[in-house]
Amino acid sequence: MAKTRELVGRRKAIRNIRKITRTMELIATARFKKALDRAQEAEAYTRKIAELASDLASAGGEITHPLLAVHDKVGKSLLLVIASNRGLCGGYNAGILREANTRLRSNREQGVQTRLELSGKRSISYFRFQRVAADATYIHFEDKPRFDEVEALANHFLELFTTGAIERLEVAYMRFLSPARQTAVVETLLPLAKPTLTDSKNTAPAKANNRVVEYEYIPDAVEILGQVLPASFKQRLFKCFLDAAVSEQIARRVTMKAATENADSMIKLISRQYNRARQAQITKEISEVIGGAAALQ
């Protein structure tokens, strides 16, 4: 049986760890609420602009736009992986990296040349360990991504796509469905093909009610689509980062809550061991006193 002094030191160390995990749980809860509010505020706008872009693209007839160009065979693709800068969030990063690896393997088998760009220190360190070179890395997206930061990245992707440097843009991230459900996905953001323009969660076509909307284009459809389609793409990319931020905080809150509960269980177990050890030590001391007294008689 362990010595009482050792058990006291171990219990004290676990109590200190419990304070840290409990504090991190509370911080993650506060950040989750703020991230959730931002994601919900952007949800309606993202869905609405996707519906508008789908309606305009469908009503435009034979009008073409570079962002609507669909290639029969994709030869060049770009995969953006959105992970976290910090750990202690359970299987959050593992799920995203697993989906990204699956897509990279699928593209390799199909002969698709894939350009890899990484957001988050965890994805950067993982692919560096796997000896997979990244074309670009980003570590400035935290739990409060700003639209101007995402817009700069979106303009970079739009330039690559419109110049023909890539023919498809995919994003691997953790999609937020509800506080109890998040799923790692690889979503195609470009091209914005007419049949595949969807709402922000990509669960149903934007024109799910088969409504027919007639538009009068002033000055012309090409110029209007040239404004609406890039705006729709930028908002969808921004929503990916918002979903990733809220999903990360949920994962960290759940992980730290489980760690705190495990620490409580360990403290109770060590306390019982300490009580047994202390009781055995007291019994031994009493026996020694009684034995010494009997020897003196």
VMD Tcl script that draws the C-alpha trace (Angstrom):
set ca {
  {0.00 0.00 0.00}
  {1.27 3.47 -0.89}
  {2.57 5.69 1.89}
  {0.23 8.38 3.21}
  {2.61 11.18 2.27}
  {2.73 9.94 -1.33}
  {-1.06 9.71 -1.48}
  {-1.41 13.25 -0.10}
  {0.96 14.59 -2.76}
  {-0.85 12.72 -5.53}
  {-4.24 13.96 -4.37}
  {-2.98 17.54 -4.21}
  {-1.60 17.30 -7.77}
  {-4.92 15.96 -9.10}
  {-6.82 18.72 -7.32}
  {-4.61 21.30 -9.02}
  {-5.23 19.65 -12.41}
  {-8.96 19.63 -11.66}
  {-8.87 23.40 -11.08}
  {-7.25 23.85 -14.50}
  {-9.70 21.60 -16.36}
  {-12.67 23.20 -14.60}
  {-11.44 26.67 -15.53}
  {-10.90 25.62 -19.14}
  {-14.41 24.15 -19.21}
  {-15.89 27.45 -18.04}
  {-13.84 29.43 -20.57}
  {-14.88 27.09 -23.39}
  {-18.53 27.45 -22.33}
  {-18.33 31.26 -22.50}
  {-16.54 31.19 -25.86}
  {-19.01 28.63 -27.21}
  {-21.94 30.93 -26.44}
  {-20.32 33.82 -28.29}
  {-19.30 31.64 -31.24}
  {-22.80 30.13 -31.40}
  {-24.41 33.57 -31.51}
  {-22.14 34.61 -34.40}
  {-22.85 31.38 -36.31}
  {-26.61 31.73 -35.84}
  {-26.54 35.37 -36.90}
  {-24.73 34.43 -40.11}
  {-26.95 31.42 -40.79}
  {-29.96 33.31 -42.18}
  {-27.86 35.58 -44.40}
  {-25.79 32.67 -45.73}
  {-28.91 30.66 -46.59}
  {-30.66 33.63 -48.18}
  {-27.76 34.74 -50.37}
  {-27.28 31.12 -51.49}
  {-30.96 30.97 -52.49}
  {-30.66 34.30 -54.33}
  {-27.54 33.17 -56.18}
  {-29.28 29.93 -57.16}
  {-32.38 31.77 -58.39}
  {-30.37 34.28 -60.41}
  {-28.15 31.60 -61.91}
  {-31.16 29.50 -62.91}
  {-33.18 32.44 -64.23}
  {-30.24 33.71 -66.20}
  {-30.79 31.14 -68.91}
  {-27.69 30.54 -70.99}
  {-25.62 33.14 -69.16}
  {-22.25 31.77 -68.11}
  {-19.97 32.84 -65.30}
  {-16.48 31.59 -64.37}
  {-17.69 30.49 -60.92}
  {-20.38 28.32 -62.54}
  {-17.96 26.52 -64.86}
  {-18.11 22.76 -64.31}
  {-15.32 20.59 -65.73}
  {-16.10 17.14 -67.05}
  {-12.87 15.85 -65.54}
  {-11.18 17.68 -62.68}
  {-7.41 17.67 -62.97}
  {-6.42 20.31 -60.43}
  {-8.02 20.70 -57.01}
  {-7.38 22.65 -53.82}
  {-8.15 21.26 -50.37}
  {-8.37 23.67 -47.43}
  {-8.18 21.97 -44.01}
  {-9.60 23.99 -41.10}
  {-8.33 22.69 -37.75}
  {-7.58 24.31 -34.40}
  {-4.51 26.13 -33.12}
  {-4.76 24.47 -29.70}
  {-5.37 20.96 -28.46}
  {-7.33 19.59 -25.48}
  {-10.48 19.33 -27.59}
  {-10.94 15.56 -27.82}
  {-11.38 14.05 -31.26}
  {-12.16 17.37 -32.96}
  {-8.96 17.59 -35.01}
  {-8.72 13.82 -35.53}
  {-12.07 13.69 -37.32}
  {-11.20 16.57 -39.64}
  {-7.74 15.19 -40.48}
  {-9.22 11.77 -41.15}
  {-11.67 13.21 -43.69}
  {-8.89 15.29 -45.27}
  {-6.65 12.22 -45.60}
  {-9.49 10.26 -47.19}
  {-10.06 13.00 -49.77}
  {-6.33 13.32 -50.54}
  {-6.12 9.57 -51.07}
  {-9.22 9.61 -53.29}
  {-7.82 12.47 -55.40}
  {-4.51 10.66 -55.75}
  {-6.24 7.51 -56.96}
  {-8.26 9.52 -59.50}
  {-5.16 11.30 -60.77}
  {-6.25 14.70 -59.46}
  {-3.38 17.06 -58.67}
  {-4.25 18.46 -55.22}
  {-2.99 21.70 -53.77}
  {-3.07 21.58 -49.94}
  {-3.61 24.63 -47.75}
  {-3.84 24.35 -43.96}
  {-5.46 26.51 -41.29}
  {-4.55 25.79 -37.67}
  {-1.37 24.64 -35.96}
  {-2.72 21.13 -35.39}
  {-3.22 20.44 -39.09}
  {0.16 22.00 -39.91}
  {2.03 19.83 -37.39}
  {0.12 16.71 -38.46}
  {0.89 16.97 -42.17}
  {4.47 17.99 -41.40}
  {4.80 14.75 -39.39}
  {3.24 12.84 -42.31}
  {5.82 14.49 -44.61}
  {3.06 16.02 -46.75}
  {4.07 19.46 -48.02}
  {1.50 22.26 -47.75}
  {1.29 25.04 -50.32}
  {0.13 27.60 -47.74}
  {-0.53 27.71 -43.99}
  {-2.61 30.03 -41.81}
  {-2.56 30.34 -38.02}
  {-4.33 33.66 -37.47}
  {-7.90 32.28 -37.51}
  {-8.91 31.91 -33.85}
  {-12.28 31.35 -32.18}
  {-13.46 34.75 -33.51}
  {-12.75 34.71 -37.26}
  {-13.31 38.10 -38.88}
  {-14.98 38.47 -42.25}
  {-12.21 40.68 -43.63}
  {-9.64 37.94 -42.86}
  {-11.78 35.29 -44.55}
  {-12.52 37.63 -47.46}
  {-8.80 37.98 -48.20}
  {-8.51 34.19 -48.29}
  {-11.64 33.93 -50.45}
  {-10.24 36.44 -52.97}
  {-7.11 34.29 -53.16}
  {-9.22 31.22 -53.97}
  {-11.34 33.13 -56.50}
  {-8.21 34.25 -58.33}
  {-6.86 30.69 -58.46}
  {-10.18 29.37 -59.74}
  {-10.88 32.05 -62.35}
  {-7.33 31.86 -63.75}
  {-7.55 28.09 -64.11}
  {-4.89 27.29 -61.50}
  {-7.48 25.08 -59.79}
  {-10.70 23.55 -61.07}
  {-12.26 22.67 -57.73}
  {-12.12 24.02 -54.16}
  {-12.90 21.74 -51.23}
  {-12.93 22.55 -47.52}
  {-12.43 19.97 -44.75}
  {-13.92 21.26 -41.51}
  {-16.27 20.41 -38.64}
  {-19.81 21.31 -39.67}
  {-22.04 22.54 -36.84}
  {-25.52 21.03 -36.91}
  {-26.63 21.51 -33.31}
  {-25.01 21.84 -29.87}
  {-25.28 18.05 -29.59}
  {-24.17 17.16 -33.11}
  {-21.19 18.14 -35.22}
  {-19.74 16.19 -38.10}
  {-16.46 16.36 -40.00}
  {-17.08 16.89 -43.72}
  {-15.32 17.77 -46.94}
  {-17.51 20.29 -48.77}
  {-17.08 21.52 -52.33}
  {-17.41 25.33 -52.52}
  {-16.23 25.89 -56.08}
  {-17.55 25.67 -58.72}
  {-20.93 27.09 -57.80}
  {-22.75 24.91 -60.32}
  {-26.44 25.68 -60.85}
  {-27.74 22.26 -59.78}
  {-25.57 22.16 -56.65}
  {-26.05 25.64 -55.17}
  {-27.28 24.77 -51.69}
  {-28.01 26.36 -48.38}
  {-25.35 26.96 -45.74}
  {-25.61 23.48 -44.24}
  {-25.75 21.78 -47.64}
  {-28.70 19.68 -46.54}
  {-31.20 20.62 -49.28}
  {-31.21 22.54 -52.54}
  {-31.79 26.24 -52.15}
  {-34.83 25.95 -54.43}
  {-36.35 23.10 -52.45}
  {-39.92 24.37 -52.97}
  {-39.53 24.44 -56.78}
  {-40.67 28.03 -56.89}
  {-40.31 29.92 -60.14}
  {-38.98 33.46 -59.78}
  {-38.74 35.86 -62.68}
  {-36.10 38.58 -62.51}
  {-35.57 41.71 -64.55}
  {-31.84 42.39 -64.77}
  {-30.70 46.01 -64.66}
  {-28.17 46.73 -66.04}
  {-27.62 43.10 -67.14}
  {-27.50 39.57 -65.71}
  {-23.75 39.15 -66.21}
  {-22.86 42.15 -64.06}
  {-25.35 41.22 -61.33}
  {-24.14 37.63 -61.18}
  {-20.60 38.97 -61.09}
  {-21.47 40.64 -57.78}
  {-23.80 38.06 -56.20}
  {-21.88 34.84 -56.90}
  {-18.56 35.94 -55.35}
  {-20.47 37.36 -52.35}
  {-22.26 34.03 -51.93}
  {-18.97 32.12 -52.06}
  {-17.30 34.43 -49.54}
  {-20.19 34.08 -47.12}
  {-20.19 30.28 -47.42}
  {-16.46 30.18 -46.72}
  {-16.95 32.51 -43.75}
  {-19.71 30.21 -42.46}
  {-17.26 27.27 -42.64}
  {-14.89 29.13 -40.31}
  {-17.75 30.09 -37.97}
  {-18.94 26.47 -37.81}
  {-15.38 25.34 -37.12}
  {-15.02 27.85 -34.29}
  {-18.23 26.88 -32.50}
  {-17.57 23.14 -32.99}
  {-14.09 23.51 -31.50}
  {-15.45 25.18 -28.36}
  {-18.11 22.50 -27.97}
  {-15.48 19.77 -28.27}
  {-13.21 21.50 -25.76}
  {-16.04 22.03 -23.30}
  {-17.08 18.37 -23.46}
  {-13.48 17.18 -23.14}
  {-12.69 19.40 -20.17}
  {-15.96 18.43 -18.46}
  {-15.02 14.75 -18.81}
  {-11.51 15.47 -17.52}
  {-12.94 17.29 -14.49}
  {-15.28 14.40 -13.72}
  {-12.41 11.92 -14.03}
  {-10.35 14.05 -11.65}
  {-13.23 13.96 -9.13}
  {-13.33 10.18 -9.36}
  {-9.57 9.89 -8.88}
  {-9.65 12.22 -5.86}
  {-12.35 10.06 -4.23}
  {-10.37 6.88 -4.96}
  {-7.12 8.31 -3.56}
  {-8.96 9.64 -0.51}
  {-10.24 6.12 0.24}
  {-6.74 4.71 -0.22}
  {-5.38 7.40 2.10}
  {-7.99 6.63 4.77}
  {-7.18 2.92 4.61}
  {-3.44 3.60 4.78}
  {-3.90 6.03 7.68}
  {-6.14 3.53 9.51}
  {-3.57 0.78 9.04}
  {-0.82 3.09 10.30}
  {-2.83 4.04 13.42}
  {-3.65 0.39 14.11}
  {0.04 -0.48 13.83}
  {1.00 2.31 16.25}
  {-1.62 1.21 18.78}
  {-0.38 -2.37 18.52}
  {3.17 -1.21 19.13}
  {2.14 0.78 22.22}
  {0.17 -2.15 23.63}
  {3.04 -4.53 22.91}
  {5.55 -2.19 24.61}
  {3.30 -1.81 27.66}
  {2.88 -5.57 27.93}
  {6.67 -6.06 27.76}
  {7.18 -3.69 30.71}
  {4.83 -5.64 32.98}
}
mol new
graphics top color blue
foreach p $ca { graphics top sphere $p radius 0.5 }
foreach p [lrange $ca 0 end-1] q [lrange $ca 1 end] { graphics top cylinder $p $q radius 0.2 }
display resetview
